[in-house]
């Protein structure tokens, strides 16, 4: 789901006992922290962990496009390991290409229902965490309607899927498109009415849905648009963390809104961040105009 997490991949009030919530009274404490971020899924081809320095902040985040400042926060000399419950482990090595620690997913099998353990050693401290891989949504259904107005062609998309029975589930919905015309490809992401955040709080095994639209302007005959619909079943921690970030982004600059505090599950002195599991279901639709 790294794509999805970036889009959203783009993230309730109740946190599980293993999660640590930052006390709002300490937000003005400018002590430097170690920020660790990693999402695991059976569909990943690479296992990746980001390790960086961070200062507590709310509001507008440091842009990844601000390369000069961003790279000064990266920690390049950490020891990073991921292990499973059977004792199999793999060390992730730092890559300057993506500023992350990584290894091939073939080096440690990631499977549904299994638990995994993270250990990061840096700056004289050890940071640990664990996660569990949830079940995968079986399939995605969709309804879409193509129309045209004074501004161009639009496509309304309604995604639906069946909630996984027997567990409390937390979903993140996303979509991306590729428009191809005269051998040129244009890519983008779609944004959903709910922000892409859904749960099964309304009932176990119910049908959940979300809606989005894509506006492509006036299209020439023969234009092809590929929609990739995505539903990720994520651990509650990922859901809560990304949803808090999404709400803060939506409300940035609004003096009448109290910012949400994103939960984390990194244990260790001045350690923050997320180590979580997810499953991603995708469906590709080709639309010919």
WOMO-V753986 format. One record per run of one state. SS is the DSSP state (~ for helix, > for strand, _ for the rest). FROM is the first residue (numbers start at 0). TO is the last residue. If there is no record, write none. Layout:
SS_FROM_TO ; SS_FROM_TO
//
This chain:
__0_0 ; ~_1_6 ; __7_18 ; >_19_19 ; __20_22 ; ~_23_25 ; __26_31 ; >_32_39 ; __40_44 ; >_45_53 ; __54_65 ; ~_66_70 ; __71_72 ; >_73_73 ; __74_77 ; >_78_83 ; __84_87 ; >_88_94 ; __95_98 ; >_99_103 ; ~_104_106 ; __107_113 ; >_114_121 ; __122_123 ; >_124_131 ; __132_139 ; >_140_148 ; __149_150 ; >_151_161 ; __162_168 ; >_169_180 ; __181_182 ; >_183_189 ; __190_195 ; >_196_198 ; __199_205 ; >_206_216 ; __217_222 ; >_223_233 ; __234_234 ; ~_235_249 ; __250_262 ; >_263_263 ; __264_265 ; >_266_266 ; __267_269 ; >_270_287 ; __288_288
//
